[in-house]
Amino acid sequence: MMSAPGRGSALLRSSHRVCTQCARPAPRPRITTTTTTASTPRAPAALPLTTRRYYAAEATATTTQPSQTTPPPPPPALTQTTPTDPLAAAARYRIKSSLILTRPPLLTRDQTPFESAYYLYQKRLNERLTAPFRRPFFFKRDTAADLDFRIKLGERHGVPAKDIGRYNPRGRMAWNDEVLVGSTTSDPAYVVDRLLADAEVRVSEDGEPLAAEERVPVERPVPRRTEADEKGDVRRLDRALDRTLYLVVRRGEGEGARWEFPTGVVPTEEALHETAARVLTESAGVNMNTWIVGRVPVAHHVVKPVLGDDGASVAEPGEKVFFLKGRIMAGQADLAGNKHSLTDFKWLTREELQDVLPADYYHSVRNMMELR
């Protein structure tokens, strides 16, 4: 086939490159042309003989032809071991499901001294920056409420706020808004007393000031510590209201007794969360409104099996316990007629659990517990 005229010369011109630095034509690449005859095929190039190395013996150099090369020695025989039977390995352990039933905190925790001082400073700062308090806007002049507010304003030394202590944001004490070390102004108990004293009515409906013995005292709020806290009753749920409580049960009596979470063996036809719900009902009764948070375990604990004298047979199978988390909304535990030989129960905090549960058992579940 004839190529188009001028195409060959164009290709030659494009292959003639010019160096941009010296402005001289770059040398053309030398093309070696080999002519072969169609009747004589090209013989393949002979492959060089290399020395083979085996891990079982030293390498030996040989220069004989490939057909006369001595075959390599067979690799060393491997020791065949019988794989462990998965059913036999599974028989060494019993799968158990356990429910960590918790009661969440009902109150906020107590404030630290730094937090109390910080909140008091924020109140004083807000008192200084906000608009002035306009008494006529809130109280009609010469009414009982207006007279009562005037009396209390005088007791507060002209401070409209009730719980920031003796401080005048627009007087000569406007700059002194910090709480000194050891001051009781920011103490929550002091603040409660000030609020209760300020809440008492000082003027009758007729606008006459009331004597101290005629004033109706304001009911104090319920204390944060309950009767169960004072008595140390660890079976009641109305204790440690600012902490998370965990239900633990005691299995057995005497020296062999053991504290743990409600636990039971998982049968073949049940899932982990189903076993946990069933075991809780069989252990602590049905008079509790509970909720299992999820179906994924939050912790696990492994007890190794006890082997026999021969070292192969299992004298006592081990345990693999998977823990799920639950919440209690109402009710109370009742061990009467339980099916797991339980003799006692407690609602304990995290620190109390560490003193009751075995060390290895507590170590397996400690990371899922709340800080308070």
C-alpha positions in Angstrom: 0.0 0.0 0.0 1.4 3.4 -1.0 1.4 6.1 1.7 0.2 9.6 1.0 2.8 11.9 -0.5 4.6 14.0 1.9 3.7 12.0 5.0 7.1 10.4 5.2 8.9 13.7 5.0 6.6 15.1 7.8 7.5 12.2 10.0 11.2 12.8 9.4 10.8 16.5 10.2 8.9 15.8 13.4 11.7 13.3 14.6 14.4 16.0 14.0 14.2 17.6 17.5 16.0 20.9 18.4 17.7 21.5 21.7 16.2 24.7 23.3 19.4 25.4 25.3 22.1 25.3 22.7 19.8 25.8 19.6 21.4 22.8 17.9 19.6 19.9 16.4 19.6 16.9 18.8 21.1 13.7 17.3 18.7 11.4 15.7 18.3 8.0 17.4 20.1 5.3 15.5 17.7 2.6 14.2 19.1 -0.8 13.7 17.3 -2.8 11.0 17.6 -6.5 10.9 16.5 -8.5 8.0 15.1 -12.0 8.5 14.2 -14.6 6.0 10.7 -16.0 6.1 12.0 -19.5 5.4 14.4 -19.6 8.4 12.6 -18.9 11.7 14.5 -17.2 14.5 15.9 -19.5 17.1 15.0 -18.7 20.7 17.8 -17.4 22.9 19.4 -19.9 25.2 18.4 -19.3 28.9 21.3 -19.2 31.3 21.6 -21.9 33.8 21.2 -20.6 37.4 21.9 -22.3 40.6 18.9 -23.4 42.6 19.0 -23.2 46.4 16.9 -25.5 48.7 16.3 -24.9 52.3 17.1 -28.6 53.1 20.7 -28.6 51.7 23.5 -26.4 50.5 23.3 -25.0 47.0 25.4 -26.8 44.4 26.5 -25.3 41.1 25.9 -27.3 38.0 26.8 -26.7 34.4 25.1 -29.6 32.7 22.3 -29.4 30.2 18.8 -28.8 31.4 17.8 -32.3 30.4 20.6 -33.8 32.5 20.0 -31.6 35.6 19.7 -33.7 38.8 16.1 -33.2 40.2 16.0 -31.3 43.5 15.5 -33.3 46.7 11.9 -33.4 47.9 11.0 -30.9 50.7 11.0 -32.2 54.2 7.8 -33.9 55.3 5.5 -31.7 57.4 4.0 -33.0 60.6 0.3 -33.2 60.1 -1.9 -32.3 63.1 -5.5 -33.1 63.5 -7.5 -29.8 63.7 -9.3 -29.2 67.0 -12.9 -30.1 66.9 -15.0 -26.9 67.2 -17.7 -28.7 69.1 -15.3 -30.0 71.6 -13.8 -26.5 72.1 -17.2 -25.0 72.5 -18.0 -27.6 75.2 -15.3 -26.1 77.4 -17.4 -22.9 77.9 -21.0 -22.1 78.8 -22.4 -18.9 77.2 -24.3 -16.7 79.7 -26.2 -13.5 79.5 -26.3 -10.9 82.3 -28.2 -7.7 82.7 -26.7 -4.6 84.4 -29.9 -2.9 85.6 -29.3 0.7 86.6 -31.3 3.5 88.1 -30.1 6.9 86.7 -29.5 9.9 88.9 -32.6 11.8 90.0 -30.8 15.0 91.1 -27.9 17.1 89.9 -24.7 16.7 91.8 -23.6 19.2 94.5 -21.7 22.2 93.3 -18.1 22.6 94.0 -16.9 25.7 95.9 -15.5 27.0 92.6 -18.8 26.5 90.8 -20.8 28.2 93.5 -18.4 31.2 93.4 -18.6 31.3 89.6 -22.4 31.3 89.5 -22.6 34.1 92.1 -20.2 36.2 90.1 -22.4 35.7 87.0 -25.4 36.8 89.0 -23.6 40.0 90.2 -22.4 40.7 86.7 -25.9 40.3 85.3 -27.2 42.6 88.0 -24.7 45.3 87.1 -25.2 45.2 83.3 -29.0 44.8 83.1 -31.4 47.7 83.1 -32.3 49.2 86.5 -35.2 47.6 88.4 -38.3 49.8 88.1 -40.5 49.2 91.2 -43.6 51.0 89.9 -43.7 48.8 86.9 -44.1 45.6 89.1 -45.9 47.0 92.2 -48.7 49.5 92.5 -47.8 52.3 94.9 -48.8 51.9 98.5 -50.2 48.5 98.1 -49.5 45.5 100.4 -47.1 44.0 97.9 -45.3 47.4 97.5 -44.9 47.8 101.2 -43.6 44.2 101.6 -41.0 44.8 98.8 -39.8 48.0 100.5 -39.2 46.2 103.8 -37.2 43.4 102.1 -35.3 45.9 99.9 -34.1 47.6 103.0 -32.9 44.3 104.5 -31.0 43.6 101.3 -29.3 47.0 101.5 -30.9 48.2 98.3 -30.0 45.1 96.2 -33.0 44.0 94.1 -31.7 40.5 93.7 -32.5 38.0 96.5 -29.5 35.6 96.4 -26.4 37.6 95.6 -25.6 38.8 99.1 -24.8 42.3 100.3 -23.8 44.0 97.0 -24.9 47.2 95.4 -24.2 47.2 91.7 -24.6 51.0 91.4 -23.0 52.2 94.6 -19.6 52.3 96.0 -19.4 48.4 96.1 -20.0 48.1 92.3 -16.4 47.1 91.7 -16.3 44.5 94.5 -18.0 41.7 92.8 -15.6 38.9 93.7 -16.2 36.2 96.4 -13.4 36.1 99.0 -12.0 32.8 100.1 -13.9 31.4 103.1 -17.0 33.6 102.4 -20.4 31.9 102.9 -22.1 34.2 100.4 -21.9 31.6 97.6 -22.7 28.6 99.8 -25.8 26.9 98.5 -27.1 26.4 102.1 -26.7 30.2 102.7 -28.5 31.0 99.4 -31.4 28.7 100.4 -31.8 30.4 103.8 -31.8 33.9 102.1 -34.4 32.9 99.7 -36.7 31.4 102.3 -36.3 34.4 104.6 -37.1 36.7 101.7 -40.2 34.6 100.7 -41.9 35.3 104.0 -44.8 37.8 103.9 -44.0 40.8 106.1 -47.2 42.8 105.6 -50.8 41.8 106.1 -53.5 42.3 103.6 -54.5 45.5 105.3 -51.0 46.9 104.8 -49.9 46.5 108.4 -46.4 45.2 109.2 -46.5 41.7 110.8 -44.5 40.8 113.9 -42.0 38.0 113.6 -44.2 35.5 115.5 -47.1 36.3 113.2 -45.3 35.5 110.0 -46.1 32.3 108.2 -42.9 30.3 107.7 -42.1 29.0 104.2 -41.8 25.3 103.8 -38.2 24.3 103.3 -37.3 22.1 100.2 -36.8 18.4 100.7 -33.2 17.6 101.7 -31.0 15.9 99.2 -30.2 13.1 101.6 -33.1 10.8 102.2 -34.0 8.5 105.1 -32.4 5.6 103.3 -29.1 7.5 103.1 -29.2 8.3 106.8 -30.0 4.7 107.7 -27.6 3.2 105.2 -30.3 1.0 103.6 -28.8 -0.3 100.3 -32.0 -2.1 99.3 -34.0 1.1 98.6 -34.0 3.0 95.4 -34.5 6.4 97.0 -30.9 6.7 98.1 -27.9 8.4 96.5 -30.3 10.5 94.4 -27.4 12.2 92.6 -25.7 8.9 91.6 -26.3 5.9 89.4 -27.3 2.7 91.2 -26.7 -0.8 90.0 -28.6 -4.0 91.0 -26.5 -6.8 92.2 -27.7 -10.1 93.7 -26.1 -12.7 95.9 -26.0 -16.3 94.8 -25.7 -18.9 97.6 -25.0 -18.7 101.3 -22.0 -18.8 103.5 -18.4 -18.8 102.3 -19.4 -19.9 98.8 -21.8 -16.9 98.3 -21.0 -14.6 95.4 -22.3 -11.2 94.4 -23.0 -10.6 90.7 -25.4 -9.1 88.3 -28.5 -11.2 87.4 -27.0 -13.9 85.1 -28.3 -17.1 83.4 -27.3 -19.6 80.7 -28.3 -18.8 77.1 -30.2 -21.7 75.6 -30.0 -22.5 71.9 -33.3 -20.9 70.9 -32.8 -17.6 72.7 -30.8 -14.4 71.9 -28.7 -12.6 74.5 -31.3 -9.9 75.2 -34.1 -12.4 75.5 -32.1 -14.4 78.0 -31.3 -11.3 80.0 -35.0 -10.3 80.2 -36.1 -13.8 81.2 -33.3 -14.1 83.9 -34.3 -10.7 85.4 -37.9 -11.8 85.7 -36.9 -15.1 87.2 -34.5 -13.5 89.6 -36.1 -10.2 90.8 -39.8 -10.8 90.0 -42.3 -9.1 87.7 -43.0 -6.0 89.8 -40.5 -3.8 88.0 -40.9 -1.7 84.9 -37.6 -2.1 83.1 -36.2 -1.4 79.7 -33.2 -3.1 78.0 -31.2 -0.3 76.3 -29.9 -2.4 73.4 -29.1 -5.9 72.0 -25.4 -5.3 71.8 -23.3 -6.4 74.8 -21.5 -3.6 76.7 -19.0 -5.8 78.4 -17.9 -9.5 78.7 -16.2 -11.7 81.3 -14.4 -15.0 80.7 -13.8 -17.7 83.3 -11.4 -20.3 82.1 -12.4 -24.0 82.4 -10.9 -26.3 85.0 -9.0 -29.2 83.3 -8.7 -32.7 84.6 -5.6 -34.5 85.8 -4.7 -35.6 82.2 -4.7 -32.0 81.1 -7.1 -32.7 78.2 -10.5 -33.5 79.8 -12.6 -30.7 81.3 -13.4 -31.2 85.0 -15.5 -28.0 85.2 -16.5 -25.9 82.1 -15.6 -22.3 81.9 -18.0 -19.3 81.3 -18.3 -16.6 78.8 -20.6 -13.9 80.2 -22.0 -11.1 78.0 -23.4 -8.1 79.8 -26.3 -6.0 78.5 -27.5 -2.7 79.9 -31.0 -1.9 81.2 -32.9 0.8 83.0 -35.6 0.6 85.8 -38.4 3.2 85.7 -40.6 2.0 88.6 -41.0 -0.9 90.9 -38.6 -2.8 93.2 -36.8 -6.2 93.1 -38.4 -9.1 94.9 -36.4 -12.4 95.3 -39.3 -14.4 96.7 -39.6 -17.6 94.7 -36.6 -16.9 92.4 -35.3 -19.8 90.3 -31.5 -19.0 90.6 -30.9 -19.6 94.3 -30.6 -15.9 95.1 -30.6 -14.9 98.7 -30.1 -11.1 98.8 -29.9 -8.0 96.5 -28.5 -4.5 96.8 -28.6 -1.2 94.9 -25.0 0.1 94.9 -23.0 2.9 93.4 -19.8 2.4 91.4 -17.5 2.7 94.4 -19.7 0.4 96.4 -19.6 -2.2 93.6 -15.8 -2.3 93.7 -15.9 -3.4 97.3 -18.6 -6.1 96.8 -17.8 -7.7 93.4 -14.8 -9.9 92.8 -11.8 -8.1 91.5 -11.6 -9.8 88.1 -15.4 -9.6 87.7 -15.4 -5.8 88.4 -12.4 -5.3 86.1 -14.4 -6.7 83.2 -17.4 -4.3 83.6 -15.8 -1.2 85.0 -15.5 0.6 81.7 -19.2 0.6 81.0 -20.1 2.3 84.3 -21.0 6.0 84.6 -18.7 8.4 86.4 -21.4 9.3 88.8 
